[in-house]
Amino acid sequence: MKLSNPGEILFFVPDVRKAHGWYSDLLDSPLIFEDDGYCSFLVDTTRVGLHPADEKSPNGAGSEVAYWRVQHLQEAIVYFQDHGCRLYRGPICGIDGIYVCQMKDPFGNVWGMMEQEFPMPRYTRQPARMKMGLFCPFTV
């Protein structure tokens, strides 16, 4: 199992809609995906995503998660588990159609992983309440 370069840095914010204008201006980048519960920008070849803060990932210092690209998410999960990590979030198919999960290592650090192919998608606006099972089924 080999990690590729980080494909996304995810920031947890109190309100995605209120935050996306500020991040767009700061990054000098337009949105490439927008939904009520997630939006993302493309900075060079890396996504910068905004996700609602919650109990597991409150906003503030240390809340961002790097998502490493992997060829096969299921294989990566097993590999990380064999090295003492445990699932922290997911795996799920995100509202933007990318398979993701978070693993927590024995030292408390969170590793995001994403199964994604290139090229990066162009801007899309998805319905806020798309049914995940119909969108892209995924099981581990």
N, CA, C and O of each residue as an XYZ file, in Angstrom:
560
protein
N       0.858     -1.171      0.000
C       0.000      0.000      0.000
C       0.895      1.222      0.000
O       1.817      1.327      0.810
N       0.627      2.135     -0.898
C       1.454      3.337     -1.010
C       0.573      4.575     -0.958
O      -0.447      4.657     -1.642
N       0.985      5.542     -0.132
C       0.311      6.835     -0.101
C       0.825      7.688     -1.235
O       2.009      7.648     -1.567
N      -0.056      8.451     -1.822
C       0.343      9.439     -2.824
C       0.334     10.794     -2.132
O       0.241     10.870     -0.907
N       0.432     11.861     -2.915
C       0.440     13.192     -2.313
C      -0.921     13.499     -1.688
O      -1.933     12.918     -2.079
N      -0.942     14.423     -0.706
C      -2.247     14.791     -0.141
C      -3.166     15.337     -1.233
O      -2.767     16.186     -2.030
N      -4.385     14.844     -1.255
C      -5.348     15.289     -2.247
C      -6.265     16.370     -1.730
O      -6.870     17.101     -2.515
N      -6.377     16.485     -0.391
C      -7.265     17.482      0.171
C      -6.848     17.835      1.589
O      -6.409     16.983      2.362
N      -6.995     19.105      1.907
C      -6.881     19.580      3.276
C      -8.287     20.024      3.665
O      -8.872     20.890      3.015
N      -8.822     19.432      4.717
C     -10.197     19.706      5.118
C     -10.210     20.570      6.371
O      -9.592     20.224      7.378
N     -10.920     21.701      6.308
C     -11.089     22.587      7.443
C     -12.510     22.458      7.968
O     -13.462     22.418      7.188
N     -12.654     22.393      9.279
C     -13.961     22.310      9.908
C     -14.354     23.711     10.362
O     -13.624     24.359     11.112
N     -15.512     24.170      9.899
C     -15.967     25.540     10.143
C     -17.381     25.530     10.732
O     -18.129     24.574     10.525
N     -17.753     26.590     11.467
C     -19.098     26.632     12.044
C     -20.213     26.675     10.998
O     -21.280     26.100     11.210
N     -19.975     27.348      9.875
C     -21.012     27.506      8.849
C     -20.343     27.528      7.471
O     -19.655     28.489      7.125
N     -20.547     26.471      6.694
C     -19.900     26.345      5.380
C     -20.265     27.512      4.474
O     -19.391     28.097      3.834
N     -21.535     27.853      4.415
C     -21.989     28.938      3.520
C     -21.347     30.278      3.874
O     -20.960     31.038      2.987
N     -21.237     30.564      5.162
C     -20.640     31.842      5.577
C     -19.131     31.856      5.348
O     -18.562     32.909      5.062
N     -18.484     30.710      5.468
C     -17.025     30.645      5.373
C     -16.516     30.601      3.936
O     -15.400     31.050      3.672
N     -17.309     30.068      2.996
C     -16.728     29.818      1.672
C     -16.307     31.094      0.943
O     -15.352     31.047      0.168
N     -16.964     32.216      1.153
C     -16.539     33.461      0.504
C     -15.172     33.916      0.974
O     -14.340     34.342      0.173
N     -14.942     33.825      2.282
C     -13.661     34.242      2.841
C     -12.530     33.350      2.330
O     -11.474     33.847      1.939
N     -12.748     32.041      2.333
C     -11.718     31.114      1.856
C     -11.460     31.305      0.361
O     -10.314     31.228     -0.081
N     -12.500     31.550     -0.410
C     -12.335     31.780     -1.842
C     -11.453     32.994     -2.087
O     -10.568     32.969     -2.943
N     -11.699     34.051     -1.332
C     -10.898     35.271     -1.467
C      -9.460     35.027     -1.028
O      -8.525     35.420     -1.727
N      -9.275     34.386      0.115
C      -7.931     34.115      0.631
C      -7.121     33.260     -0.337
O      -5.957     33.553     -0.610
N      -7.745     32.202     -0.856
C      -7.046     31.259     -1.731
C      -6.981     31.732     -3.175
O      -6.283     31.136     -3.997
N      -7.714     32.813     -3.489
C      -7.814     33.319     -4.858
C      -8.211     32.181     -5.798
O      -7.614     31.972     -6.855
N      -9.247     31.453     -5.366
C      -9.685     30.271     -6.084
C     -11.202     30.187     -6.054
O     -11.808     30.378     -5.000
N     -11.826     29.904     -7.195
C     -13.277     29.724     -7.194
C     -13.652     28.341     -6.652
O     -12.817     27.439     -6.585
N     -14.905     28.197     -6.273
C     -15.414     26.903     -5.836
C     -15.357     25.897     -6.984
O     -15.611     26.247     -8.137
N     -15.021     24.641     -6.664
C     -15.136     23.566     -7.656
C     -16.270     22.622     -7.290
O     -16.729     21.840     -8.123
N     -16.732     22.699     -6.014
C     -17.880     21.912     -5.585
C     -18.579     22.688     -4.492
O     -17.933     23.303     -3.644
N     -19.922     22.658     -4.514
C     -20.678     23.389     -3.497
C     -21.917     22.606     -3.090
O     -22.674     22.121     -3.931
N     -22.103     22.498     -1.786
C     -23.274     21.876     -1.208
C     -23.470     22.535      0.158
O     -22.548     23.165      0.677
N     -24.642     22.397      0.736
C     -24.877     23.004      2.044
C     -23.925     22.462      3.118
O     -23.574     23.182      4.052
N     -23.509     21.202      2.990
C     -22.672     20.581      4.006
C     -21.215     20.417      3.633
O     -20.462     19.785      4.373
N     -20.796     20.967      2.509
C     -19.396     20.815      2.087
C     -19.179     21.669      0.850
O     -20.056     21.765     -0.009
N     -18.023     22.283      0.761
C     -17.615     22.933     -0.488
C     -16.108     22.781     -0.614
O     -15.418     22.525      0.373
N     -15.599     22.940     -1.834
C     -14.149     22.805     -2.015
C     -13.648     23.725     -3.113
O     -14.387     24.157     -3.998
N     -12.360     24.004     -3.011
C     -11.610     24.845     -3.930
C     -10.424     24.020     -4.424
O     -10.037     23.047     -3.779
N      -9.858     24.393     -5.538
C      -8.667     23.719     -6.039
C      -7.499     24.689     -5.992
O      -7.535     25.750     -6.616
N      -6.461     24.319     -5.245
C      -5.231     25.102     -5.144
C      -4.130     24.224     -5.724
O      -3.700     23.252     -5.103
N      -3.682     24.581     -6.924
C      -2.771     23.747     -7.695
C      -3.467     22.401     -7.913
O      -4.486     22.363     -8.602
N      -2.964     21.303     -7.359
C      -3.629     20.007     -7.536
C      -4.247     19.499     -6.242
O      -4.639     18.335     -6.162
N      -4.340     20.346     -5.239
C      -4.880     19.937     -3.946
C      -6.199     20.639     -3.667
O      -6.318     21.854     -3.818
N      -7.189     19.851     -3.257
C      -8.464     20.429     -2.831
C      -8.304     21.042     -1.448
O      -7.571     20.521     -0.607
N      -8.986     22.137     -1.225
C      -9.165     22.687      0.117
C     -10.663     22.624      0.363
O     -11.439     23.285     -0.328
N     -11.071     21.828      1.349
C     -12.487     21.615      1.607
C     -12.925     22.240      2.910
O     -12.143     22.371      3.851
N     -14.200     22.627      2.950
C     -14.822     23.148      4.163
C     -15.958     22.217      4.547
O     -16.809     21.891      3.719
N     -15.973     21.791      5.800
C     -16.955     20.832      6.316
C     -17.502     21.399      7.621
O     -16.762     22.052      8.356
N     -18.773     21.169      7.927
C     -19.297     21.671      9.193
C     -18.568     21.078     10.403
O     -18.339     19.871     10.468
N     -18.209     21.938     11.354
C     -17.595     21.475     12.596
C     -18.608     20.631     13.360
O     -19.815     20.848     13.257
N     -18.101     19.662     14.133
C     -18.973     18.824     14.948
C     -18.224     18.376     16.192
O     -17.135     18.872     16.482
N     -18.806     17.440     16.921
C     -18.210     16.987     18.172
C     -16.831     16.348     17.973
O     -15.924     16.573     18.775
N     -16.669     15.556     16.912
C     -15.384     14.897     16.667
C     -14.337     15.855     16.119
O     -13.145     15.694     16.380
N     -14.778     16.844     15.365
C     -13.850     17.776     14.721
C     -14.363     19.204     14.888
O     -14.959     19.762     13.966
N     -14.134     19.796     16.062
C     -14.559     21.181     16.252
C     -13.666     22.115     15.438
O     -12.551     21.751     15.063
N     -14.165     23.320     15.170
C     -13.312     24.234     14.416
C     -12.258     24.824     15.347
O     -12.402     24.792     16.569
N     -11.208     25.357     14.756
C     -10.142     25.960     15.540
C      -8.816     25.280     15.271
O      -8.708     24.423     14.393
N      -7.804     25.670     16.035
C      -6.453     25.143     15.847
C      -6.444     23.626     15.962
O      -6.984     23.062     16.914
N      -5.831     22.978     14.992
C      -5.688     21.530     15.002
C      -6.874     20.771     14.440
O      -6.898     19.541     14.498
N      -7.859     21.475     13.895
C      -9.045     20.769     13.400
C      -8.925     20.348     11.939
O      -9.754     19.574     11.461
N      -7.928     20.831     11.224
C      -7.810     20.465      9.815
C      -7.241     19.050      9.669
O      -6.468     18.585     10.507
N      -7.642     18.380      8.588
C      -7.198     17.009      8.318
C      -6.692     16.941      6.890
O      -7.372     17.381      5.963
N      -5.486     16.383      6.706
C      -4.954     16.144      5.363
C      -5.485     14.802      4.879
O      -5.435     13.808      5.604
N      -5.992     14.778      3.656
C      -6.485     13.544      3.039
C      -5.482     13.082      1.999
O      -5.268     13.750      0.987
N      -4.872     11.940      2.253
C      -3.871     11.370      1.356
C      -4.574     10.559      0.285
O      -5.519      9.821      0.565
N      -4.099     10.702     -0.953
C      -4.656      9.911     -2.055
C      -4.158      8.467     -1.954
O      -2.978      8.216     -1.709
N      -5.082      7.532     -2.148
C      -4.744      6.109     -2.185
C      -5.453      5.499     -3.383
O      -6.489      5.999     -3.820
N      -4.889      4.408     -3.918
C      -5.520      3.758     -5.062
C      -6.766      2.983     -4.662
O      -7.766      2.999     -5.380
N      -6.710      2.299     -3.513
C      -7.819      1.455     -3.069
C      -8.073      1.721     -1.589
O      -7.273      1.333     -0.738
N      -9.162      2.368     -1.291
C      -9.455      2.760      0.086
C      -9.568      1.555      1.011
O      -9.045      1.583      2.125
N     -10.238      0.506      0.570
C     -10.398     -0.680      1.425
C      -9.040     -1.277      1.805
O      -8.826     -1.649      2.959
N      -8.129     -1.369      0.843
C      -6.794     -1.901      1.125
C      -6.029     -0.985      2.077
O      -5.307     -1.458      2.955
N      -6.186      0.313      1.901
C      -5.500      1.267      2.772
C      -6.011      1.157      4.211
O      -5.226      1.247      5.155
N      -7.320      0.963      4.382
C      -7.888      0.807      5.722
C      -7.274     -0.403      6.414
O      -6.854     -0.317      7.568
N      -7.224     -1.514      5.718
C      -6.642     -2.733      6.291
C      -5.169     -2.508      6.628
O      -4.709     -2.916      7.695
N      -4.441     -1.874      5.744
C      -3.020     -1.595      5.965
C      -2.835     -0.762      7.236
O      -1.994     -1.081      8.077
N      -3.620      0.301      7.368
C      -3.494      1.158      8.547
C      -3.925      0.411      9.817
O      -3.308      0.579     10.869
N      -4.965     -0.400      9.728
C      -5.388     -1.193     10.885
C      -4.297     -2.174     11.297
O      -4.071     -2.384     12.488
N      -3.617     -2.775     10.322
C      -2.514     -3.692     10.616
C      -1.360     -2.984     11.319
O      -0.520     -3.628     11.947
N      -1.323     -1.663     11.213
C      -0.279     -0.871     11.862
C      -0.794     -0.152     13.109
O      -0.204      0.832     13.555
N      -1.884     -0.646     13.659
C      -2.363     -0.144     14.945
C      -3.341      1.014     14.885
O      -3.700      1.560     15.929
N      -3.779      1.400     13.716
C      -4.756      2.490     13.592
C      -6.169      1.928     13.687
O      -6.397      0.732     13.502
N      -7.116      2.824     13.981
C      -8.515      2.427     13.996
C      -9.325      3.431     13.191
O      -8.950      4.595     13.050
N     -10.449      2.946     12.667
C     -11.341      3.850     11.939
C     -11.856      4.912     12.882
O     -12.260      4.613     14.006
N     -11.842      6.151     12.427
C     -12.338      7.264     13.220
C     -13.614      7.831     12.610
O     -14.553      8.168     13.331
N     -13.650      7.938     11.285
C     -14.835      8.367     10.537
C     -14.907      7.559      9.254
O     -13.892      7.295      8.610
N     -16.123      7.170      8.892
C     -16.307      6.485      7.621
C     -16.005      5.004      7.723
O     -15.981      4.424      8.808
N     -15.775      4.412      6.568
C     -15.645      5.026      5.241
C     -17.017      5.407      4.670
O     -18.030      4.765      4.943
N     -17.006      6.456      3.882
C     -18.218      6.921      3.213
C     -17.880      7.364      1.802
O     -16.719      7.569      1.449
N     -18.910      7.502      1.023
C     -18.780      8.186     -0.258
C     -19.277      9.593      0.011
O     -20.462      9.792      0.277
N     -18.389     10.569     -0.054
C     -18.745     11.947      0.239
C     -19.765     12.495     -0.739
O     -19.985     11.930     -1.810
N     -20.385     13.599     -0.360
C     -21.399     14.193     -1.223
C     -20.832     14.652     -2.555
O     -21.581     14.935     -3.489
N     -19.499     14.727     -2.644
C     -18.863     15.099     -3.908
C     -18.430     13.873     -4.709
O     -17.768     14.007     -5.738
N     -18.805     12.661     -4.235
C     -18.527     11.442     -4.982
C     -17.165     10.828     -4.751
O     -16.752      9.956     -5.515
N     -16.456     11.255     -3.722
C     -15.120     10.735     -3.440
C     -15.187      9.847     -2.199
O     -15.742     10.247     -1.176
N     -14.625      8.644     -2.289
C     -14.580      7.723     -1.168
C     -13.545      8.212     -0.167
O     -12.391      8.444     -0.529
N     -13.953      8.371      1.101
C     -13.059      8.909      2.126
C     -13.239      8.171      3.448
O     -14.265      7.536      3.694
N     -12.221      8.272      4.284
C     -12.316      7.832      5.671
C     -11.235      8.558      6.461
O     -10.325      9.171      5.903
N     -11.369      8.467      7.773
C     -10.324      8.966      8.658
C      -9.904      7.826      9.572
O     -10.737      7.072     10.075
N      -8.602      7.714      9.778
C      -8.033      6.714     10.674
C      -7.323      7.460     11.804
O      -6.705      8.500     11.578
N      -7.417      6.923     13.013
C      -6.703      7.515     14.143
C      -5.538      6.604     14.479
O      -5.721      5.407     14.701
N      -4.323      7.178     14.518
C      -3.137      6.373     14.798
C      -2.954      6.193     16.309
O      -3.649      6.836     17.096
N      -2.023      5.322     16.718
C      -1.836      5.051     18.146
C      -1.427      6.277     18.965
O      -1.475      6.243     20.195
N      -1.024      7.359     18.292
C      -0.588      8.559     18.986
C      -1.668      9.644     19.017
O      -1.429     10.752     19.497
N      -2.861      9.313     18.499
C      -3.972     10.249     18.531
C      -4.116     11.136     17.309
O      -5.021     11.969     17.256
N      -3.242     10.973     16.324
C      -3.319     11.782     15.112
C      -4.329     11.191     14.134
O      -4.495      9.974     14.056
N      -5.003     12.070     13.389
C      -6.010     11.643     12.423
C      -5.436     11.723     11.015
O      -4.896     12.751     10.607
N      -5.560     10.625     10.283
C      -5.126     10.528      8.888
C      -6.356     10.427      8.014
O      -7.157      9.508      8.183
N      -6.523     11.343      7.089
C      -7.587     11.235      6.113
C      -7.064     10.483      4.898
O      -5.904     10.631      4.514
N      -7.927      9.680      4.303
C      -7.563      8.991      3.062
C      -8.690      9.149      2.066
O      -9.867      9.128      2.427
N      -8.316      9.307      0.810
C      -9.309      9.488     -0.248
C      -8.930      8.665     -1.458
O      -7.774      8.651     -1.881
N      -9.917      7.979     -2.010
C      -9.720      7.221     -3.240
C     -10.252      8.088     -4.366
O     -11.458      8.306     -4.482
N      -9.348      8.575     -5.186
C      -9.762      9.509     -6.233
C      -8.864      9.370     -7.448
O      -7.665      9.112     -7.339
N      -9.476      9.546     -8.599
C      -8.718      9.542     -9.832
C      -8.656     10.947    -10.404
O      -9.498     11.786    -10.085
N      -7.692     11.203    -11.223
C      -7.582     12.487    -11.910
C      -8.285     12.392    -13.246
O      -8.472     11.267    -13.709
N      -8.682     13.430    -13.894
C      -8.454     14.823    -13.510
C      -9.449     15.272    -12.448
O     -10.469     14.621    -12.222
N      -9.145     16.381    -11.808
C     -10.038     16.942    -10.812
C     -11.313     17.405    -11.504
O     -11.265     17.882    -12.638
N     -12.447     17.270    -10.836
C     -13.715     17.676    -11.452
C     -13.838     19.186    -11.579
O     -13.214     19.945    -10.837
N     -14.654     19.600    -12.530
C     -14.997     21.013    -12.644
C     -16.097     21.318    -11.640
O     -16.646     20.412    -11.012
N     -16.410     22.573    -11.494
C     -17.409     23.007    -10.521
C     -18.732     22.266    -10.704
O     -19.229     22.119    -11.821
N     -19.290     21.803     -9.588
C     -20.618     21.203     -9.602
C     -21.380     21.669     -8.379
O     -20.796     21.926     -7.326
N     -22.668     21.772     -8.526
C     -23.563     22.094     -7.411
C     -24.501     20.912     -7.267
O     -25.284     20.626     -8.173
N     -24.433     20.226     -6.142
C     -25.235     19.032     -5.911
C     -26.416     19.337     -5.000
O     -26.329     20.239     -4.167
N     -27.513     18.607     -5.139
C     -28.625     18.761     -4.201
C     -28.166     18.460     -2.777
O     -27.405     17.519     -2.553
N     -28.622     19.248     -1.830
C     -28.181     19.103     -0.445
C     -28.575     17.773      0.175
O     -27.887     17.304      1.082
N     -29.635     17.159     -0.268
C     -30.134     15.948      0.364
C     -30.047     14.725     -0.543
O     -30.963     13.902     -0.549
N     -28.970     14.589     -1.306
C     -28.822     13.447     -2.201
C     -28.681     12.166     -1.371
O     -27.929     12.149     -0.397
N     -29.376     11.119     -1.731
C     -29.305      9.867     -0.980
C     -27.989      9.172     -1.267
O     -27.684      8.825     -2.408
N     -27.211      8.974     -0.201
C     -25.857      8.420     -0.343
C     -25.856      7.047     -1.001
O     -25.019      6.793     -1.867
N     -26.762      6.157     -0.621
C     -26.764      4.810     -1.156
C     -26.986      4.776     -2.658
O     -26.451      3.904     -3.343
N     -27.760      5.703     -3.174
C     -28.010      5.738     -4.609
C     -26.901      6.468     -5.344
O     -26.672      6.236     -6.531
N     -26.211      7.356     -4.629
C     -25.185      8.177     -5.262
C     -23.937      7.354     -5.587
O     -23.467      7.357     -6.725
N     -23.408      6.658     -4.593
C     -22.245      5.798     -4.831
C     -22.124      4.810     -3.681
O     -21.558      5.145     -2.641
N     -22.633      3.627     -3.844
C     -22.576      2.633     -2.779
C     -21.138      2.235     -2.484
O     -20.315      2.121     -3.392
N     -20.843      2.026     -1.205
C     -19.494      1.685     -0.792
C     -19.563      0.898      0.510
O     -20.223      1.322      1.458
N     -18.893     -0.233      0.561
C     -18.854     -1.021      1.792
C     -17.436     -1.456      2.060
O     -16.633     -1.600      1.138
N     -17.134     -1.662      3.311
C     -15.827     -2.152      3.731
C     -15.997     -3.525      4.325
O     -15.019     -4.139      4.751
